Amino acid sequence: MAASCVSLLAVVLLFFCMSAHAVDRSNFKTCDQSSFCKRQRELKPGQSPYRALLDTLELSNSRLTLQLINDNNKVRLLLELYRLQGNMTRVKINELKPLKPRYEVPDVLMADPLTEPMSVVVQDENGLVLSLGGAEQRLILNARPFRLDIVEGPQVLMSVNSRGLLAFEHLRVRKDTISHKISSTVGSMWDSLKSIFSSKSESDPDETAGQENAGQQTEEIKEDEEKPGMWEEVFKTHSDSKPNGPSSISLDFSLPGVEHVYGIPEHADTLKLKNTDGSDPYRLYNLDVFQYELHNPMALYGSVPVLVSHSKERTMGLFWLNAAETWVDISTSSAGQMMFGKMLDFVHGSSEAPQTDVRWISESGIIDVFIMLGPKPTDVFTQYASLTGTQSFPPLSALAYHQCRWNYNDQEDVRAVDEGFDEHDIPYDFIWLDIEHTDGKRYFTWDPSKFPQPKDMLQGLMDKRRKLVAIVDPHIKVDSDYKIHSEIRSKNLYVKNKDGGDYEGWCWPGNAGYPDFTNPDMRAWWSSMFAYDQYEGSMENQYIWNDMNEPSVFNGPEVTMHKDALHGVWENRDVHNLYGLEVQKATADGLIQRSGGVERPFVLTRAFFAGSQRYGAVWTGDNAAEWGHLKISIPMCLSLGLVGIPFCGADVGGFFKHPSPELLVRWYQAGAYQPFFRAHAHLDTPRREPWLFGPENTALIREAIRQRYALLPYWYQLFYNTKNTGQPVMRPLWVEYPEDVATFAIEDEYLLGKDLLVHPVTDEGAKGVSIYLPGEQEVWFDVHTFEKHDGGKSRYISVTMSSIPVFQRGGSIICRKDRIRRSSSCMESDPYTLYVALSSQGSAEGELYIDDFHSFNYEKKEFIHRRLSFSDGTLTSRNLSPDSQFSTSSWIEKIIIIGGVQPSSVRLTTADGTETALEFDFDSETEVLTLRKPRVNAGANWTVRLR
């Protein structure tokens, strides 16, 4: 598939041209241009052709199986139902006797989910009722038409196939093939024999229902009408051969009482998902989309097929485990329109209540869906985490500030930028190198003229306790003299084209091969390449960035890999959305292995899927220096956090175009309060290091970054907690205030943990912002002025260019480090300041977590975890993990109590009973009490009493 230099140059120039402007939507399919989506959408709600064959029911302790039959074409499906631990139900539907196996997604679930016993409560000719645990939770299976309803007492929580949109395109032999002609001839002969020997030439389905034998496909399959795109599809100049024919699946879910649904990232759209009636569905198909448009449902770089519903009464989730191209339709209607079957006559619902209907459509694979029944938001996060795992615990430095552009030119440029941060007293932890650092876009190499001594460069950064990230993309230059390419080819580990040769396409190196990361052997080999003796010039302070791993193919359909490319026996059609996860997994495993399993990795990925949280961070891709892109970064990261990927950020300043000084400052102020904090810029943009916009703006940017560093102990604690619980770090207000309807659609402010509320300024020329502070019984304190505000109200806050509206919840204790140094590593042993914000009842609680900040030793209980509590004038620190062992030289240097009263004395009591009087100041205007120099070790037990 070798390309001429002229052809390659034309493609690269075309890519740059497209990159300079907004996305060309004609390069990407709509639903009407995706034949399976169009076919499925032509199926309208109504009576389902599927019915359950109750005589095929088999029930074990933890699994129910039952056959379904489509009365239109006589194809049988196998339904599997599981009751899972943690208040979840799993529904699987596959062909009973597929022509060949259908793809089931590996590597995403942590393990086979643990099951719990199910039992039949009632069964008759119309269906059955299963107990899902508890006194009132039931699963009702209606036989004809097939439908599932999950109820709790008289309330329907969720209905499956209530709109009759279950559709399962069975695998079949193409009609114009010889094998089909033979089978047709045999079929005709068999029909003749049946007509001779049978007393009945045709039977009514009701009369034959009792004769349908389990495990048998006794009826002749009636093939569906042939439609365009079933066996071959053309988009622009690209042909998809579709050797397996039509294989798409669809299923609908109805959520009575729900009008707010979230999730299914990645889309540059609102936090609350929109009604797709009359527009395209939300698309999940990992694509390289440069300078994406805002507020539309087109696919972007990653796909997480998880949807979260929320109402005042309940939070639930749906996890559609399918890695193929997927479309999701969302519609809101009246609950009175639901068609309850005979077995639901006892269920009463208000016709005035809202209802949201969700329909999933995927091109191939099977239906495998996990229904997470909550009921609280925290329960849904825990349930999903039990399936796909939690966020990997990053080293502390990864939570600090990252400086990047495409590209820092050479070692001297890296040194100059590094020194620039010191000269302007701005902390940072990582400097990044994009594709130009390599030898001709050959990854795992260094440009010999620009980066001749990479270890010297890395050592210079290490001497300042800083680090570097280098890009390693999964497209491999086809060059027989390039070791990486030669070894992958010799091991036969490339993705194949439809004809069995190595799949090749154009990307940054020119003609490139694409490793088959779905193959464990390929992943193991890739991991081994990060060893220090393989990746020449690398050191322990170098980490990795996986970009272009959708995968991006410049001359491919929709700038990605052909769907009929082969990953082993599976088409790219089946596995596509999984590719980026497998790349990041192999890379993260390589970084762990190079340290002998000691050091935590840091890997950034652009493409992702459910479970990617286990391997590192993500970012929102190729945004632009526009106010709308700054604003949309908030709901984009909130959406990712809701579906288990909390380590998210956006390119500060915008990747494309050049920001105004005001936009750049505001973006730094917003980015400082998002989980992943990195500035990045396109090759063609002017340089934009923080000190290049004048002294005044430099000071504003410096202050924003310093605020990030002061709060690193809080960020680190939040990531420790999410590692253990799956709770999002950056979360919508409704997560903590689930009954406050006013919070359900808020997307311009958010919570960090439960104790900090952030409302970045995202409008040009803003003089103020309207902020909603939730919780009628709460009080909130401005972290900069300590001004007190009552919760449950909206208020207008005036802002200047230095303003970052951030509020601490009354009743919380937040640990900070207020001595800011050049990097987070330089601050590891520095003292803590405790910010105690009192509730209206005069109490507060918080945590402090400390370990070595970089290794896996915390898994060996080598950490400190303290509970900090203030009540009745007494502040205590107690051990939350008595069996852990770790020591720190950090101490408590100051305690600031916000919203307090002036004491007559303050005494500190240490673990050995020693009492000491503490110096203090009280500001009556702000009601802030400052306790100075406790000088107690941060890992010790102690008590402070105010009298």
N, C-alpha and C positions, 0 to 999 in steps of 0.2 A: 504494500500500500504506500510505497515511497512516493513522496511529492516533490515536484520540481521546486527549486528555490523561488522561482517567480510565483508559483501557486501558493507556496507557504507565505511569502511576503504579502501577497494579496489578502490572505485570510487574517494575518496578524494586523495589517493595516485596517482591515474592515472591523476587527474587534476593537482596536483603539478608537476608531471613528464612532462605533456604537457606544463605547464607554464614555465618550465625551458628552453625550446627550442622555436624555431620559430613555428608559427601557423601550425597545421596539417591541410592542406587544404582539406584532405579527409573527415574531419568532417563537411564540409560546401558544399552546393550544387553548381554546375555549372548550367547554363541554360539548358543544355542537361539533367541534373538530376532532374530538376524542370519541371514536365510534362506539365504544362500550358505554361511555357515559351517556351519549345520546340515546342509545338503545334502552338503557335502563330508565332514563328520565321519561321516555315515551310511555313507560308503564305508569298508569295513574292509580291513585288510591281507590280501593274498592274491595270486592270479595276476593279473598286469596284462593288460588287454585290448589293450594296445598292442604292436605288433611293428615292427621296423625292416625296411624294404624295401631290402635290400642292393643291388639292381640300380639304385637311384636314387642311389647314392653318388657324390659328386663331391669330389675332393680337390685343392685348390690348394696353394701353398707354405705358406699360413698358416691355411687354413680348410677344414673338412670340412662338407659338407651331406649330409643324408640324410632321406628321408621316413619318417614313422611313420604307421601306420594303426591306428585303433581298430576292432577286429574286431566290436565290438558295434554301433556306429552308422556305421561306414565313413568317418568323418571323418579326413582326412589332416592331419598336422602337418608342419612343416619344422623339423628339428633342425639347429642350427649349433654346431660345436665349434671353439674357438680355443685354441691354446697361446700363452699370453702371456709376455712377458719377466718375469723375476723369480719363476719357479716358480708360476705361476697358470694355471688353466684356466677358460675361459668357456663356459658352456652356455646357448644360446638356443633357445627353442621357441615357435613361433607357428603360427597356422593357415596351411596352404599357400595356400588361396584364401579369405581372410576376406571376408565380405559387405561389410565396410567396414574401413578401417585400424583396428588396435588400438593403444592408446597405448603409446609407448615414452618413458621418462623423459628429458627434456633437462636441461641446466644442472647436472648433478651430477658427471659424469665430467670430469676436467680436459681430456681430449682422447680421441680414439680410442686405446685401449690398444695399445701396441706388441706385435706378434706375433712368434713364432718358428716356424721350419719344423716341420711334422709329417710323419711318414711311417708308412705301413702296414708293420708287421712281419710279421703273419700275417693271412690272411683265408680263411675257408671258409664253408660254407652256414649255419653257426651264428652267425657274427659276425666280428669282426676285432679286432686288437690294434694300437694306435697307440703310437709312441714319444713320450714327453713330455720327452726330453732325459735326459742321464745314462745310465749303463750299465743301470740297473735300473728306472727309473720308466716305467710303462706305463699306458695307458688301454685297458681291455677293454670292448668293446661287444658285449653279447649281443643277438641279434636277436629271439628269441622265447622268453619275453616280453622286451620292450625293457628293458635295464638297462645301467648304466655302472658300472664298478669302476675305481678308481685304485689301483694297486698299486706297491709298491716292493720288488723282489725277491719273496719269498714272503709279504710282509705286505700285507693290504688296508688302505689308508689311509682310503678312503671309498667308499661305494656309493650310487648314485643309482637310485631306483625299485626298490630291492631288496624293498620291501614292497608294491609294486604300487599306490602311491597317486598316481601321475601321473593327473591329471584335468584336462581342458581343455574347458570349456563353450564350444562354438563359437557364433559369432553366427548368428542364424537369423531367419526371417520368422515373425511370430506366426501361429499356426494359424488364428485367426478373422479374418484380414485378407483382402481381395479378392485381393491378389497371391499369397497362399499358395494360395487356392482355384484360381487360374489355373494356378500351377505344379503343383498336385496333379493337375489335369486333364491337363496336358501330360505329366506323369510317367506317368499311367495309360495314355495313348495310346502312349507310348514303350514301356511294358512290354508292351502288346499286340503292337506291331510286333516286339519282340525275341522274343516267344514264337512268332511265325509264322516268322521267318527264322532263328532260332538252332536249332542241333541240340541244344543243351543249355539247359534252362531255369534251371539253377542250377549253380554250380560250387563246389567245395570251395576254401577259402582257400589250401590248399597247392598246389592245381593251378593257381590263377590267379596265384600270387605272381610267377612269371616273366613274366606278361603285363602287370604293372602298370607303366605308362609314367611316366617322370620328368616332373614338372610337370603331371600330369593327375589330376583327380578323376573316375575312371571309374566308381566305384560309386555307386549311389543312397544318399544319406544317410538313415539311419533315425533320425528324431528321437527324443530321449529322452522319457520319460514326463513330462508336465507336473506340476509340483509347486508348492505354495503359495509365493508370493514370487518366482517367476521373472519375472513381468511387472509386478507391482505389489506394494508392500510397505507396510504401515501399522505405525507404532510410536507408541503413545499417540495423539495427535491428528494426527500428521503422515503424509502419504502420499508415497511415492516412486514416481514414475510408471514408471521403468525402461523408457524407450522402446526401448532396445537389447536388452532381455531378459536372460537369464542369460549371464554372461561370465566366471565365476570360474575360477581356475586353482589347481592344487595339485601339489606334488612333495615326495617324501620323500628324506631323506639318512640313511644309517646310518654310524656312526662306531665301528668295532670298537676295543676297548681303551680307550674313553673313558667316564668317568662324571662329568666336570666340564665344564660348558659355561657360558658367560657372555655378557653383552651384551644385545642387542635392547632397549635402553632406549627409552621411559622408563617405569619401573615402580617403585613404592615397595615394593621387595621385596629379598630377599637377593641378595648378589653372585652366588653360584652359583645358576643357574636350577633351578627345581624341576620334578619330574615332574608333568605335567599330566593323567596318567591319572585319570579320575574327577572332574576339575574343568574349569573353562574353560581354553582355551589362553591364552597371553599375547597381548594385543591391541595392535596398533600402529595407532592412529587418533587424530590430534591433536585433543584436546578440552580445553575449559575446565572443569576439575574442581576445585571449591573444597574446601579442607580434605579432601584425599584420605585414604582409608583406607590403612593400612599392611598389608603382607604379603598382597596379592592381585594378580592379573595384569591388572586392568582398565587400560585405556588412560589416559594422561595427556597432557601438553601437547606432547610431541615424540615422534618415531619415527625410530629408526635401525635399519634391517633388516640388522644385522650381528651374527653370532653367532661367538664364539671358543670353540674346544674346546682342552682342555689335558690332557695326561697326562705322566708322567715321560719318555716317549719322544718326544713330539711336540706341537707347537702348530699348529693350523690355523684357518682362518676361512671363513665363508660370508657373502657379500654378495648379498642378494636385492634386486635393483634394481627396485622397484615402489612407486609412490606411492599406491596405493589402500589401502583398509582391509585390514589383514592380520592373520591369526591364526597363532600359532606353537605347535604341539604338541611336547612333549618327553616322551620315554619311555625308560626304562632297562630293558634286558633282558639275557639271556645271549647271548653271541656264538654259542653253539651253536645258536641258533634260526635263524640266517641260512640262507637257501636258496641255496647256491652253484650256479651253472649248470655245464654241462659244461665250459665254458672255464676254470672256476676250480677244477677238480679238483686242480690242483697246489698250490693255496693251502692251507696248514695253519694252523689257529688253535685256540687252547685254548677249549674249551667253558666253562671257568671264567672266562674273561676278561669284563669288563663290556662293555656296548655302549650307546651312546646313539643313539636315533633321533629325528630332527627332521623335522617336517612343516610346510611353509609353505603357507598358504592365502590367496589375495588375491582381491578381488572382481572385478577387471578387469585389463586390460593383458596383457602377455606374460610368459613365464618368461625371465628374464635374470639368471643367477646367476654370480657369480665365486667360484671355489674357490681359496682361498689356502692353499698347501701348506706354509707355514713353511719349515723345520721348527722354528725357535726362535721364542719370543715376539717378539723384536725383528724377525725376518723378516716375521711377519704384519703388524706395525705398518707396516713399510716397504712391504709389498705393498699394503696398503689405502691408504696415503698416496699411492702412485703412481697410484691410481685417482681418489680424491676430493680430494686435496690435503691440506695440513697446516694447523695452527692459524695464523691470522693473528698476526703479531707485534705485541702490544699496546704502546702507550706505557707507560713505567714506572709512571706515575701510576695506570693502570688496575689495577695489581697491588697498590696500596696500599689503604687503608681507605675505604669508602663509607658515608655516612650518609643514610638514606632513611626516609620514612614517607609514608603516604597521609593527610594531605598537610601540608606546611609551608604555613601559612596565607597568608602574604603576604611582601613584601620585608622588613618589619621582623622577622618570625619567622625568616627566613633569616639576617638579620644577627645576631640574638640567638643562634641556634644556633651560627653560625660563631664568635662571640665566646666562647660557652660552652666550646668546645674549647680556645681559647687560655687562658681563665681556669683551666681544670683541667689544662692542660699535656698534652693528649691530641692526638696528630697525626691528621689526616685529609686526604684529597685531594679528594673529591667530595661535594657535597651534591646531593640529588635532589629533583625536583618531579614529583608524580603528576598525575592528570587535572584536579585542581581549579585548577591554575595557568592553565588556558586560559580563553578567553572562551566560556563555555557549551559546553565540550567540543568546541570547534572547534580541531583541532590546527593547529600552526604559528601560533598566536595566543597572546596573553597577556590575562589578566583585567585590564581597564583600571582597576579600582578597587583590586585587590589587588597587582598587579604593573605599576604605571603606568610605571615606568622600568627595564625589565629590563636595559638596558645599564649603568646605574649599579650595579645589583646585581652583574652579571657583572664589572664593572670592580673593584668592591670585593673580590671573590674573587680576581681576577687579581693585584691588588696584594699579596695574601698568597700568590701562586703556588698558588692552588687553583682548582677547576673545578666545573662544574655539569652535571648530566644532566637533561634534560627528556623527558617521555614524548610519543611520537607514535605513536598507534595507527592501524591500517588501516581502521577504520570511520569513515565520513565523514558528518557531519550533513547531512541533506537540508534545504538552506536556500538558496534562490535568491540570497540576498545574501552567501553565503559563497563566497569566491573559489575555494577548493580544490574544493568541490562543483561549482560552475558550470563550471569548466574541465574537470574529469573528465567531466562529463556532455556538454559540448559536443564533446569529443574522442571520445565514445562509448567510454570506457575502463572502464566499470563491468562487473562480472560481470552476466550476464543470468539472468533466471528462465527456466523451461522454455518460456514463451510468447514469449520474445524481448524483454521489457521489462527495465529495470534491476532487478536483484535488490536488494531492500531488506529489512532486518530491524532488530530493536531491539537497541541496545547503549547505552553510557553517554550518548551525545548524544540519545537517543530514536530516532526513525526515521533509519536510516543506510543509505548505499550502501557497496558493497564493491569497491574498485578491483581490476581484473583484473591482478594482478602476474605472471601467467604470460605476459602480453603484453610484449615488450621495449619497445614504445612507452610503455606505462604506467610501467615501471620507469625509463626514461630521463626521463620527465616528473617523476616523484616525486623522482628524484635532483636534478633542477634546482631543486626547491623548497627545498633546503637552502642555496642560495646566499644570501649575506648580504643581497643586495638583494631577495630573495624572502621569506625568513624574517625578518621585521622584528623587531628587538630581539635577534637572536642574535649571538654573537661567537665568536671562535676557541676560547675555553675552555668552550664549551657542546657537550655530546655527547648521544647519543640512546638512548632506551629504547623498543623495540617490544614492547608487551604485547598481549594479546587477539588474537594473530595466528594462531590455529589454523585458521580465524578463529572468534571467539566471536560467537554470535548468540543473544541471550537467549530469543527466541521461536522458535528453530529446533529441529529434531530433535537431541536430545542436546546442546543448547546450542551448535549449530554450523550451518553452512550446509547447505541441502538438497542431497542428492546429485545431483539432476537439474538444479541450477543449471549455467549454461554459462560456461566460460572459452573464448571463441572457439568452436571446433567441439567442444571436449572437455567432458565433464561433470565437475562437481566430484568425482564418484565416482572418476574416473581420476587427478585431480591433487591431491586433498585434502591429503595429507601434505607436499606440496611448497610449499604456499602460504606458510608461515612463513619458509622459507628465502628465497623470492623477495622477501618484504618486507624482511628483514634485508639481503639483497644490495643492493637498491635504495637502502636507507638508508646503508649503508656506502659505496657508490659516491658518494652525494651528499656525504658528509663529505669524501671524498678530493677530489672535484671542486671543492668550495668553496675548498680550499687550493691549487688549481692542481696537485694531485697530489703535494704536498710532505709533508703531515702524515698520520700514521697515524690511522685512525679508532678510536673505541670505540663499539660498539653492543651493547646487551644485548637478547636475544630470549627470549621464553618458548616459542614453537613452533620446532621445528627438524626437520631431516632429515639424511640422509647428505650431507656437504659443507658443512653450516652452519659448521663450524669455520673456514672461510675468511673469515668475515665478522664474527666477534666472540665474545662470551661468551653463556653460558646460565645459567639458575638453575633450581632444582627446584620453583618455583612456590609455590602458596598452602598452605604448611605451617602447622603450629599450634605454640603454645607448650607442647609436651608432650615429655617425655623420649624417647618413642618416635620422634618426628620428628627430634630431635637425633641419635639413634642411626642412623636410616635414611639421614641425609644422607651418611654415609660410603659405604655400598655404592652409593647412587645416583650419586654423583660418580665412584666407581671404575668403575662400569659405563660411564659416558659416556667416560671416559678410554680405556678399552679399545677403543672404536669410533671413536676419532679426534677426540673433542670434549673436550679437557683443561681448557678454561677454564670451570670449573663451580663453583658455590657454592650455598648454601642461605641463606634469609633468617635472619640471626642473631637469635635470640630468638623466632622463630616469627611468621608473619604474622598469624594469628588468635590470639585469647585473649591473656592477660597472663602473662608468665613470672614465676615466683618469682625472687628475687635469686640464689639458688643456680643455677637453670637458666640465667638470663641470663649469669652469669659463666662457667659451663661452656661455654655456646654461643660466647661470645667467644673462649674459649681454644681451642675446636675450629675456629672459623671463621678464626682467625689462621693456621691451618695448612692451609687449603683454598685452591685457586687463586683463586676470586672471593670477596672478603671484603666483604660488605655487610650492614648491619643494616636491617631493614625491618619495618613494622608497619601493621596495618589501621586504617582511619579511626576505628573505634569503640573502639580500645584506648587505655588511658592513655598519656601521653607516656613515652618510655623512653630519652631521651638518656643516655649513659653515666654522668653524674654525679647521676642522680635516685634512686639506690638507697642513698645513704649513703656516707660517706667511705671506709669499708673496702672496699665493693664497687667504688667508683669507682677506688680504687688497684689492685684486681685487674684490672679491665677495662683500665685504663691500661697496666698491665704487659703484658697479652696483646697489645694493639695495638702497643706499643713493640717487642715481640719480632718482630712482623710487619715493622716498618720496619727493624729491624737486619738481617733476612735478605733484604731486597729485592734485593741484588746476586745472591744465590743464586737467588731466584725468577726474576729477569730472565734469568740464564744458562740456567735450565731452559726458559724459554719461547723463548729463542733456539735452543736445541737442538731443541725440539719443532717449531719452525718449519722446521728443516732436515731433520729425520729422521722426524717423525711419532711418536716415542716419547712415551708418556703422561708427564705431569708428576707427577700423583698416581697411584700404581700399586700394585696388589696385591703382596704379598710374593713370590708365585710367579713374577712376571715376572722378578725378579732371581735367584730360587732355584728354577728350574723342575723340579728333581728332588726337591725337599723336599716330600713329600706332606703334611706337617704344615701347610704354608702354603696349600694349595689352597682351603680353605673359610674362611680367616681374613678377616673383614670389619670388625673393630673396631680394627684398626691398619693402617697402610699406609706406603709409602715415598714420599718426595718426591725425585724423581730416584732415584739408587741409594744416596745417602749419608746421608739423614736418615730415621729411623724414628719415626713419630708414633703414639701411642696416647692419643687424647683420653679424658677422663673423661666418661662419658655416662650414669652411673647416679646417681640421687638418693641423697645421703647416703653416697657411696662413701668408704671409708677406705683403699682400695687397689685396684689393678688387676693382673690376671694378664697378663703380657706374654710373647710368644714372640719371642726374638731369633734370627733365622735364621743359618745358615752355621756349620757345625761348626768351620771354620778361622778364623772371624771373631772380632773383638772389637768391642764397642760401648761408647761412652762417653756417660754422661748429660751432656747439653749444659749443665745447670745446675750440677751438682756435680763433673763430670769423673770420677765413679766408673766403674770399668772392669767390664764384664760379658763373659763368654764367650758366643759364639754357639752355636746349635744347642740351646738350652735355653729352657724356660719358667721364669719367676720371678714372684714376687709383689712388687709395688712399693707401699709405703705412700704415700698421697697426702694432702695437705691442700687447702684451697681455693685455695692459690696454685700448686698443682702442675699442670704441663703435661708429661706424660711424653714426652720427645723424646730420641732417641739418635743420635749421629753414628757412622758406621761407621769402625772403625779401618782406615787405609789411604786416608783421604780428606782433602782440603783444602777448606774452605768459607770463602768471603770474606764478610765482614759489614761493615756500617757501624754502629758503636756510638755515634755522636753523633746522637741522635734530634732532629729538628726538627719544625716544625709541618706540613710536607708533604714528600713525596718530592722535589719540585722544589727545595726548599731544601737538600737533601742531595746534590745531584748532584755537586758538586765536593769533597765531604767525603772524608776519608781512609778507607782500608780497614784492617780487622784480619783477619789470616789465622789461621784455626783449623786447625791441622795435627794430625789424630788419627792416631797411628801404628798400623800393623798389627802383628801378632805378629812379623813379620819386620823391623819398624822402618822401613817405607817408607810413602809416601803420595803421592797425586796429586790434582789438582783443576784447575779452570779459572777464569779471570776474563775476563768479557766487558764491554766498555764501548763505548757510542756516544753520540749526542746525546740518547738516551732518548725521542725523540718523532717523528722524521721518517723518511722512506724512504731517507735518505742511506746507511744501512747497505748498501742494495742496490748502491751505487756503491763499495763497499769502504771506506767511511768508518767504521771501527770498530777497536777493539783486542781481540784475542783471544789470551790468554796461557795457556800450560801451566805449571802449578806442580807441581814434583816434589821429593820428599824421599827420599833414599837414601844410606846410608853416612854419615850425619851432615851431608849437604849438601843445602840447599834452593835450587832454581834457578827462575827465571822466564824462559821462552823464548817467542818469537813463534810462534803457530800459524798466522798468516796474513801471511807476509812481504810480500805484494803489497797489503795494505790500508794506508790512510793515515788516521790520526786522532791527535789529541793530547788529553791530559787534564791538568788541573791537580791531580787527585787523587793522593794518595801513599799509601804503606804506613806506617802509624803504629805498628803493633804486630804481632808474630807470637807466637801462643800455640801451643806444641807440647805435645800431650797424650799421656801415656804414654811420656815420654822419660826421659833420664838427665841428671844435672848435668854440664855441660861445664866445662872449665877456662877456656876463652875462646870468644868468638864473634866472627867477622870477616865483614864485608860487603865484597864486591868488586863494583864497578859496571862498566858496559860499557866505560868508558875505562881500566879497570885500577886505579882508585883503591881502596885498602883502608882500611876503617875498623873500629875495635873497637866492638862494640855492648854497651850495658848490658843485663844480664839478671838475672832472679830465678828461683830454682827452689824449688818447694814439694815437699818430699820426701814429704809425706803424700799428696798427690794426684798426684804425679809430673807436675807441670805446669811447663814452662819458658816464661817470658815474656821475649821479646826486645823491648826498648823503643827507640823512635825510630829505626827504620832510615832514615826520611825519604827513601826512594827513590821516584821517580815510578812510578805504577802501570802505565804503559805501557812501562817500560824493561826491558832485560835486566839481571839482577843475580844474584849468588850469595851465599848465607850458609853459612859453614862452622862447624860445632861441633867443638871440639877438647878 
